[in-house]
Amino acid sequence: MNTQKQELQEVVIKEIDLSKELNDEEILELIDKILLIRSKSSYISMQDKRRLRKEIFNSIRRLDILQELVEDTTITEIMVNGAKNIFIEQDGSIRPWNKQFESEKKLEDVVQQIVSKSNRIINEASPIVDARLPDGSRVNIVLPPVAMEGPVVTIRKFPDQPITIHKLIEIGAISDEAARFLEKLVIAGYNIFISGGTGSGKTTFLNVLSNFIPKDERVITIEDSAELQIKAVPNLVRLEARNVNVEGKNAVTIRDLIKSSLRMRPNRIIVGEVRDAAAIDMLQAMNSGHDGSLSTGHANSTVDMLSRLETLVLMGADIPLMAVRKQIASAIDIIVHLGRLRDKSRKVLEISEILDCTDGEIEVNKLYVFKECGEDKNGQVIGQLQKTNSELINLSKLSKAGIL
């Protein structure tokens, strides 16, 4: 059938009038016409016609064989390791997929289609790029010669409907008490940083917290590749970084966007992820009156996140370590640490208050900690996020907001 699909696809492509821009309906009409002609000379079942129609259209106008994976809402991650090896994550587990690209050239065509729609450029000279699909899915692409086995494409999908705090409570990712506590902190304008490892749900949780932002505030989001799904804020400005062009010029970095956003009269600034020297600009924004700002970062614990922020700041500024630590302690009020447990579930593992820098060290006040109690018969981790004996010390913002 693959040979039949390729033959029909070649006929359709030859029939396309390159002198004008055809819309999707016109392409489908052309495919139907070719299928009708072919079925007169050789029998094609109705089921095969429907399949060929969709596959040929996806190959010409969509993402070829990846399109059905993108449309499958049960799949959360798509991993393409060259043209012949495709893996998917479904229900928390990773497994190989039974289809492959007809050639590496076809995979390269799909790659170029993805990056062009995201206003990105990828080639041998610039073989790594972050992009996104029209539905908001995040895409990372690495080309040869960096990728040894052919183009590597990793697609992180997000749900059509953003997950709510009620859903997180329902699935046990956070306790009801902790959720209500964080809601108060967001409303009161506490600067909150979300940390966690890859796939721990940082972006999802950032979206959830953004739903608590008061509707009358002006919010500016800043991302490498736009993927936040903030729906509850009417006065929302979304900014996206831009890579260098073919000449290696005209890049717009996260740092550039943070600096520019300060002139756009924001109440809050949300930085999708801090992974470089932009950390210093984000901390300065938090320290310059933009209370309630949010961001995320990769780390294995709350303390690890603080150390990582120190390193990132020092990458962008030649200032003493003590000054960096005081800046971090002054800017960030709360760190929410997420994790992915051995049963693949995502949980809030810790909520900590960041206090002053004393004797050269940043003090951390743990407020909620996930306590594991064992496993059920299905191997699911049993446990819950429990309040510690420590109370929130910095009450000034709650008091100012009239929430105490």
Buried (B, 14 or more C-beta within 10 A) or exposed (E): EEEEBBEBBEBBEEEEEEEEEBEEEEBBEBBEEBBEEBBEEEEBEEEBBEBBBBBBBBBBBBBBBBBBBBEEEEBBBBBBBBBEBBBBBBEEEEEEBEEBBBEBEBBBBBBBEBBEEBEBBBEEEBBEBBBBBEEBBBBBBBBBEEBEEBBBBBBBBBEEEBBEBEBBBEEBBBBEBBBEBBBBBBBBBBBBBBBBBEBBBBBBBBBBBBBBBBEEBBBBBBBBBBBBBBEBBEEBBEBBBBBEEEEEEEEBBBBBBBBEBBEEEBBBBBBBBBBBBBBBBBBBBBBEEBBBBBBBBBBBBBBBBBBBBBEBBBEBBEEEEEEBBBBBBBBBBBBBBBBBBEBBBBBBBBBBBBBEBEEEEBBBBBBBBBEEEEBEEEEBBEBBBEBBEBEBEBEEBBEEBEEE
